[in-house]
Amino acid sequence: MAYRMILYDKDKETGAAVITMNKPEVLNAWYGRMKSEIMDAVNDAGEDPSVTGVIFTGAGRGFGSGGFRAIGGKKDPDYDPVLSDAGTPQARADWLPGDEERALMGLTVDTPHLIERLLYFDKPTIAAINGIVAGGHIALMCASDIRIGSEQARFRCAFTRDGFVPDVGSSYWLANLIGVGQALEIAYTNDFVDAREMERIGMLNHVVPHDQLIPYCKDMIKRMKQIAPSVLFATKKAIRACGGATQRDIEKGYMLESWGRGFIQQEERAEARKSNVEKRQPSYKGRGIKMNIRW
């Protein structure tokens, strides 16, 4: 595959394959094509015996801001619908295998496939958080085996302020990574969380100087070369299983997130997004939620 939205580099000395999301002008917001390119690079790294582990990072000020939105009518050709030979849009052109079945079940498409691929990937993965991480990129960060942040790393849930529930399994990953209380606090408030606080609550393993982020991660991969590849994979599988990251657990998160998308009041979502674009306090005038359910 010819990469248009990522950079892919292999360092033979350290054994590190670095995948850089490369749309800095939109904080590396992603769309089907970018995720397909990441998946292709991950598969290539998995098949290359010279690669010990994979590092994910972003170009510019952001690790990733989640899904792309054309705010204020501003468009980007990389995010326009892919055209067929006849010149008609192909809305599903960048879906990954199995996405049609997933869509019929009301589940999010394309991103979960990438996240699940990382869960069962047979080599170590590191998320090198170079700047802001928000939206769907939260799942990419959390699903990586190790998370290293630069001093410029920042986190924001973003989903809730935009009128959405956390998506692509982020609810599962956050609750299991930092605990239910911390996950609810950052989702309820949508506050920014700086690098040191991310480290304190367990979202990051370490924080390093910004200019040392990738060298630090590469050196970590290099140290892993001392361990046999089969031992690395078996260890990953054992610890992941003990940590509760199973297919069934994650699918439970997907199902509840899908329920949440249908549950949210549309007028509230519209006001959330409008006020966010206009950078003002939202004014919610919905009827509220009353449920006659006794647990």
Contacts in CASP RR format, 6 or more apart in sequence:
PFRMAT RR
TARGET T0000
AUTHOR 0000-0000-0000
METHOD contacts of the structure
MODEL  1
MAYRMILYDKDKETGAAVITMNKPEVLNAWYGRMKSEIMDAVNDAGEDPS
VTGVIFTGAGRGFGSGGFRAIGGKKDPDYDPVLSDAGTPQARADWLPGDE
ERALMGLTVDTPHLIERLLYFDKPTIAAINGIVAGGHIALMCASDIRIGS
EQARFRCAFTRDGFVPDVGSSYWLANLIGVGQALEIAYTNDFVDAREMER
IGMLNHVVPHDQLIPYCKDMIKRMKQIAPSVLFATKKAIRACGGATQRDI
EKGYMLESWGRGFIQQEERAEARKSNVEKRQPSYKGRGIKMNIRW
1 36 0 8 1.000
1 37 0 8 1.000
1 40 0 8 1.000
3 37 0 8 1.000
3 40 0 8 1.000
3 41 0 8 1.000
4 33 0 8 1.000
4 37 0 8 1.000
4 78 0 8 1.000
5 21 0 8 1.000
5 22 0 8 1.000
5 23 0 8 1.000
5 30 0 8 1.000
5 33 0 8 1.000
5 34 0 8 1.000
5 37 0 8 1.000
5 78 0 8 1.000
6 19 0 8 1.000
6 20 0 8 1.000
6 21 0 8 1.000
6 22 0 8 1.000
6 34 0 8 1.000
6 37 0 8 1.000
6 38 0 8 1.000
6 41 0 8 1.000
7 18 0 8 1.000
7 19 0 8 1.000
7 20 0 8 1.000
7 22 0 8 1.000
7 59 0 8 1.000
8 17 0 8 1.000
8 18 0 8 1.000
8 19 0 8 1.000
8 20 0 8 1.000
8 41 0 8 1.000
8 44 0 8 1.000
9 17 0 8 1.000
9 18 0 8 1.000
9 20 0 8 1.000
10 16 0 8 1.000
10 17 0 8 1.000
10 18 0 8 1.000
10 45 0 8 1.000
10 48 0 8 1.000
10 50 0 8 1.000
10 51 0 8 1.000
11 17 0 8 1.000
11 18 0 8 1.000
11 218 0 8 1.000
12 50 0 8 1.000
13 222 0 8 1.000
14 52 0 8 1.000
14 218 0 8 1.000
14 219 0 8 1.000
14 221 0 8 1.000
14 222 0 8 1.000
14 225 0 8 1.000
15 50 0 8 1.000
15 51 0 8 1.000
15 52 0 8 1.000
15 53 0 8 1.000
15 218 0 8 1.000
15 221 0 8 1.000
15 222 0 8 1.000
15 225 0 8 1.000
16 51 0 8 1.000
16 52 0 8 1.000
16 53 0 8 1.000
16 54 0 8 1.000
16 55 0 8 1.000
16 217 0 8 1.000
16 218 0 8 1.000
16 221 0 8 1.000
16 222 0 8 1.000
17 41 0 8 1.000
17 44 0 8 1.000
17 45 0 8 1.000
17 48 0 8 1.000
17 51 0 8 1.000
17 53 0 8 1.000
17 54 0 8 1.000
17 55 0 8 1.000
18 54 0 8 1.000
18 55 0 8 1.000
18 57 0 8 1.000
18 214 0 8 1.000
18 218 0 8 1.000
19 38 0 8 1.000
19 41 0 8 1.000
19 42 0 8 1.000
19 45 0 8 1.000
19 54 0 8 1.000
19 55 0 8 1.000
19 56 0 8 1.000
19 57 0 8 1.000
20 57 0 8 1.000
20 58 0 8 1.000
20 59 0 8 1.000
21 28 0 8 1.000
21 30 0 8 1.000
21 34 0 8 1.000
21 38 0 8 1.000
21 56 0 8 1.000
21 57 0 8 1.000
21 58 0 8 1.000
21 59 0 8 1.000
21 63 0 8 1.000
21 64 0 8 1.000
22 28 0 8 1.000
22 58 0 8 1.000
22 59 0 8 1.000
23 29 0 8 1.000
23 30 0 8 1.000
23 34 0 8 1.000
23 59 0 8 1.000
23 76 0 8 1.000
23 78 0 8 1.000
24 58 0 8 1.000
24 59 0 8 1.000
24 60 0 8 1.000
24 61 0 8 1.000
24 62 0 8 1.000
25 76 0 8 1.000
26 65 0 8 1.000
26 68 0 8 1.000
26 76 0 8 1.000
27 61 0 8 1.000
27 62 0 8 1.000
27 64 0 8 1.000
27 65 0 8 1.000
27 132 0 8 1.000
28 34 0 8 1.000
28 58 0 8 1.000
28 59 0 8 1.000
28 60 0 8 1.000
28 62 0 8 1.000
28 63 0 8 1.000
28 64 0 8 1.000
28 65 0 8 1.000
28 137 0 8 1.000
29 64 0 8 1.000
29 65 0 8 1.000
29 66 0 8 1.000
29 67 0 8 1.000
29 68 0 8 1.000
29 69 0 8 1.000
29 79 0 8 1.000
30 64 0 8 1.000
30 66 0 8 1.000
30 67 0 8 1.000
30 68 0 8 1.000
30 111 0 8 1.000
30 136 0 8 1.000
30 137 0 8 1.000
31 67 0 8 1.000
31 68 0 8 1.000
31 78 0 8 1.000
31 79 0 8 1.000
31 94 0 8 1.000
32 94 0 8 1.000
32 95 0 8 1.000
32 110 0 8 1.000
33 78 0 8 1.000
33 82 0 8 1.000
33 94 0 8 1.000
34 78 0 8 1.000
35 94 0 8 1.000
35 96 0 8 1.000
35 110 0 8 1.000
35 111 0 8 1.000
35 114 0 8 1.000
36 94 0 8 1.000
36 96 0 8 1.000
36 110 0 8 1.000
38 56 0 8 1.000
38 114 0 8 1.000
39 96 0 8 1.000
39 113 0 8 1.000
39 114 0 8 1.000
39 117 0 8 1.000
42 54 0 8 1.000
42 114 0 8 1.000
42 117 0 8 1.000
42 118 0 8 1.000
42 121 0 8 1.000
43 117 0 8 1.000
45 51 0 8 1.000
45 53 0 8 1.000
45 54 0 8 1.000
45 123 0 8 1.000
46 54 0 8 1.000
46 121 0 8 1.000
46 122 0 8 1.000
46 123 0 8 1.000
51 123 0 8 1.000
52 123 0 8 1.000
52 124 0 8 1.000
52 221 0 8 1.000
52 222 0 8 1.000
52 224 0 8 1.000
52 225 0 8 1.000
52 229 0 8 1.000
52 232 0 8 1.000
53 123 0 8 1.000
53 124 0 8 1.000
53 125 0 8 1.000
53 126 0 8 1.000
53 221 0 8 1.000
53 224 0 8 1.000
54 121 0 8 1.000
54 123 0 8 1.000
54 124 0 8 1.000
54 125 0 8 1.000
54 126 0 8 1.000
55 125 0 8 1.000
55 126 0 8 1.000
55 127 0 8 1.000
55 128 0 8 1.000
55 214 0 8 1.000
55 217 0 8 1.000
55 218 0 8 1.000
55 221 0 8 1.000
56 125 0 8 1.000
56 126 0 8 1.000
56 127 0 8 1.000
56 128 0 8 1.000
56 140 0 8 1.000
56 144 0 8 1.000
57 63 0 8 1.000
57 127 0 8 1.000
57 128 0 8 1.000
57 129 0 8 1.000
57 130 0 8 1.000
57 213 0 8 1.000
57 214 0 8 1.000
57 217 0 8 1.000
58 64 0 8 1.000
58 128 0 8 1.000
58 130 0 8 1.000
58 131 0 8 1.000
60 130 0 8 1.000
60 131 0 8 1.000
61 131 0 8 1.000
61 132 0 8 1.000
61 152 0 8 1.000
62 130 0 8 1.000
62 131 0 8 1.000
62 132 0 8 1.000
62 133 0 8 1.000
63 127 0 8 1.000
63 128 0 8 1.000
63 129 0 8 1.000
63 130 0 8 1.000
63 131 0 8 1.000
63 132 0 8 1.000
63 133 0 8 1.000
63 137 0 8 1.000
63 141 0 8 1.000
63 153 0 8 1.000
64 132 0 8 1.000
64 133 0 8 1.000
64 134 0 8 1.000
64 135 0 8 1.000
64 137 0 8 1.000
65 132 0 8 1.000
65 134 0 8 1.000
65 135 0 8 1.000
65 137 0 8 1.000
65 158 0 8 1.000
66 134 0 8 1.000
66 135 0 8 1.000
66 136 0 8 1.000
66 137 0 8 1.000
66 158 0 8 1.000
67 135 0 8 1.000
67 136 0 8 1.000
68 76 0 8 1.000
68 79 0 8 1.000
70 76 0 8 1.000
70 79 0 8 1.000
71 277 0 8 1.000
72 277 0 8 1.000
81 89 0 8 1.000
81 90 0 8 1.000
81 91 0 8 1.000
81 93 0 8 1.000
82 89 0 8 1.000
82 90 0 8 1.000
82 93 0 8 1.000
82 94 0 8 1.000
83 89 0 8 1.000
83 90 0 8 1.000
84 90 0 8 1.000
84 93 0 8 1.000
92 99 0 8 1.000
92 100 0 8 1.000
94 110 0 8 1.000
95 109 0 8 1.000
95 110 0 8 1.000
96 109 0 8 1.000
96 110 0 8 1.000
96 113 0 8 1.000
96 114 0 8 1.000
97 113 0 8 1.000
98 113 0 8 1.000
99 109 0 8 1.000
99 110 0 8 1.000
99 113 0 8 1.000
102 108 0 8 1.000
102 109 0 8 1.000
102 112 0 8 1.000
103 109 0 8 1.000
105 258 0 8 1.000
106 258 0 8 1.000
107 254 0 8 1.000
107 255 0 8 1.000
107 258 0 8 1.000
108 167 0 8 1.000
108 168 0 8 1.000
108 254 0 8 1.000
108 257 0 8 1.000
108 258 0 8 1.000
111 136 0 8 1.000
111 139 0 8 1.000
111 167 0 8 1.000
111 168 0 8 1.000
112 168 0 8 1.000
112 169 0 8 1.000
112 250 0 8 1.000
112 254 0 8 1.000
114 140 0 8 1.000
115 139 0 8 1.000
115 140 0 8 1.000
115 143 0 8 1.000
115 168 0 8 1.000
115 169 0 8 1.000
115 250 0 8 1.000
116 247 0 8 1.000
116 250 0 8 1.000
118 125 0 8 1.000
118 140 0 8 1.000
118 143 0 8 1.000
118 144 0 8 1.000
119 143 0 8 1.000
119 240 0 8 1.000
119 245 0 8 1.000
119 247 0 8 1.000
119 250 0 8 1.000
122 229 0 8 1.000
122 233 0 8 1.000
122 236 0 8 1.000
123 229 0 8 1.000
123 232 0 8 1.000
123 233 0 8 1.000
124 145 0 8 1.000
124 146 0 8 1.000
124 221 0 8 1.000
124 224 0 8 1.000
124 232 0 8 1.000
124 236 0 8 1.000
125 143 0 8 1.000
125 144 0 8 1.000
125 145 0 8 1.000
125 146 0 8 1.000
126 144 0 8 1.000
126 145 0 8 1.000
126 146 0 8 1.000
126 147 0 8 1.000
126 148 0 8 1.000
126 217 0 8 1.000
126 220 0 8 1.000
126 221 0 8 1.000
127 140 0 8 1.000
127 141 0 8 1.000
127 144 0 8 1.000
127 146 0 8 1.000
127 147 0 8 1.000
127 148 0 8 1.000
128 148 0 8 1.000
128 149 0 8 1.000
128 150 0 8 1.000
128 213 0 8 1.000
128 214 0 8 1.000
128 217 0 8 1.000
129 141 0 8 1.000
129 147 0 8 1.000
129 148 0 8 1.000
129 149 0 8 1.000
129 150 0 8 1.000
129 153 0 8 1.000
129 195 0 8 1.000
129 198 0 8 1.000
129 204 0 8 1.000
130 149 0 8 1.000
130 150 0 8 1.000
130 152 0 8 1.000
130 153 0 8 1.000
130 210 0 8 1.000
130 213 0 8 1.000
131 150 0 8 1.000
131 152 0 8 1.000
131 153 0 8 1.000
131 154 0 8 1.000
132 153 0 8 1.000
132 154 0 8 1.000
132 155 0 8 1.000
132 156 0 8 1.000
133 141 0 8 1.000
133 153 0 8 1.000
133 154 0 8 1.000
133 155 0 8 1.000
133 156 0 8 1.000
134 155 0 8 1.000
134 156 0 8 1.000
134 157 0 8 1.000
134 158 0 8 1.000
135 156 0 8 1.000
135 157 0 8 1.000
135 158 0 8 1.000
135 159 0 8 1.000
135 166 0 8 1.000
135 167 0 8 1.000
135 170 0 8 1.000
136 159 0 8 1.000
136 167 0 8 1.000
136 168 0 8 1.000
136 170 0 8 1.000
138 155 0 8 1.000
138 157 0 8 1.000
138 166 0 8 1.000
138 170 0 8 1.000
138 173 0 8 1.000
138 174 0 8 1.000
139 168 0 8 1.000
139 169 0 8 1.000
139 170 0 8 1.000
139 173 0 8 1.000
141 147 0 8 1.000
141 203 0 8 1.000
142 170 0 8 1.000
142 173 0 8 1.000
142 174 0 8 1.000
142 177 0 8 1.000
143 173 0 8 1.000
145 236 0 8 1.000
146 205 0 8 1.000
146 220 0 8 1.000
147 203 0 8 1.000
147 204 0 8 1.000
147 205 0 8 1.000
148 204 0 8 1.000
148 205 0 8 1.000
148 206 0 8 1.000
148 207 0 8 1.000
148 208 0 8 1.000
148 213 0 8 1.000
148 216 0 8 1.000
148 217 0 8 1.000
148 220 0 8 1.000
149 195 0 8 1.000
149 198 0 8 1.000
149 199 0 8 1.000
149 204 0 8 1.000
149 206 0 8 1.000
149 207 0 8 1.000
149 208 0 8 1.000
149 213 0 8 1.000
150 195 0 8 1.000
150 207 0 8 1.000
150 208 0 8 1.000
150 209 0 8 1.000
150 210 0 8 1.000
150 212 0 8 1.000
150 213 0 8 1.000
151 195 0 8 1.000
151 207 0 8 1.000
151 208 0 8 1.000
151 209 0 8 1.000
151 210 0 8 1.000
152 195 0 8 1.000
152 210 0 8 1.000
153 194 0 8 1.000
153 195 0 8 1.000
153 198 0 8 1.000
153 204 0 8 1.000
153 207 0 8 1.000
154 192 0 8 1.000
154 193 0 8 1.000
154 194 0 8 1.000
154 195 0 8 1.000
155 186 0 8 1.000
155 192 0 8 1.000
155 193 0 8 1.000
155 198 0 8 1.000
155 203 0 8 1.000
156 186 0 8 1.000
156 190 0 8 1.000
156 191 0 8 1.000
156 192 0 8 1.000
156 193 0 8 1.000
157 166 0 8 1.000
157 170 0 8 1.000
157 186 0 8 1.000
157 187 0 8 1.000
157 190 0 8 1.000
158 190 0 8 1.000
159 165 0 8 1.000
159 166 0 8 1.000
159 167 0 8 1.000
159 170 0 8 1.000
159 187 0 8 1.000
160 166 0 8 1.000
160 187 0 8 1.000
160 188 0 8 1.000
160 190 0 8 1.000
161 190 0 8 1.000
161 272 0 8 1.000
161 276 0 8 1.000
162 269 0 8 1.000
162 272 0 8 1.000
162 273 0 8 1.000
162 276 0 8 1.000
163 264 0 8 1.000
163 268 0 8 1.000
163 269 0 8 1.000
163 272 0 8 1.000
163 273 0 8 1.000
164 261 0 8 1.000
164 264 0 8 1.000
164 269 0 8 1.000
165 171 0 8 1.000
165 257 0 8 1.000
165 260 0 8 1.000
165 261 0 8 1.000
165 264 0 8 1.000
166 174 0 8 1.000
166 187 0 8 1.000
166 257 0 8 1.000
167 257 0 8 1.000
167 261 0 8 1.000
168 254 0 8 1.000
168 257 0 8 1.000
169 250 0 8 1.000
169 253 0 8 1.000
169 254 0 8 1.000
169 257 0 8 1.000
170 257 0 8 1.000
171 183 0 8 1.000
171 253 0 8 1.000
171 256 0 8 1.000
171 257 0 8 1.000
172 249 0 8 1.000
172 250 0 8 1.000
172 252 0 8 1.000
172 253 0 8 1.000
174 182 0 8 1.000
174 183 0 8 1.000
174 186 0 8 1.000
174 187 0 8 1.000
175 183 0 8 1.000
176 243 0 8 1.000
176 244 0 8 1.000
176 245 0 8 1.000
176 249 0 8 1.000
177 183 0 8 1.000
177 202 0 8 1.000
177 203 0 8 1.000
178 201 0 8 1.000
178 202 0 8 1.000
178 203 0 8 1.000
182 201 0 8 1.000
186 193 0 8 1.000
193 201 0 8 1.000
193 203 0 8 1.000
195 204 0 8 1.000
195 207 0 8 1.000
196 207 0 8 1.000
198 204 0 8 1.000
198 207 0 8 1.000
199 205 0 8 1.000
199 206 0 8 1.000
199 207 0 8 1.000
206 216 0 8 1.000
208 216 0 8 1.000
224 232 0 8 1.000
227 235 0 8 1.000
265 286 0 8 1.000
265 287 0 8 1.000
265 288 0 8 1.000
267 285 0 8 1.000
267 286 0 8 1.000
268 284 0 8 1.000
268 286 0 8 1.000
271 282 0 8 1.000
271 283 0 8 1.000
271 284 0 8 1.000
271 285 0 8 1.000
272 282 0 8 1.000
275 281 0 8 1.000
275 282 0 8 1.000
275 283 0 8 1.000
276 282 0 8 1.000
END
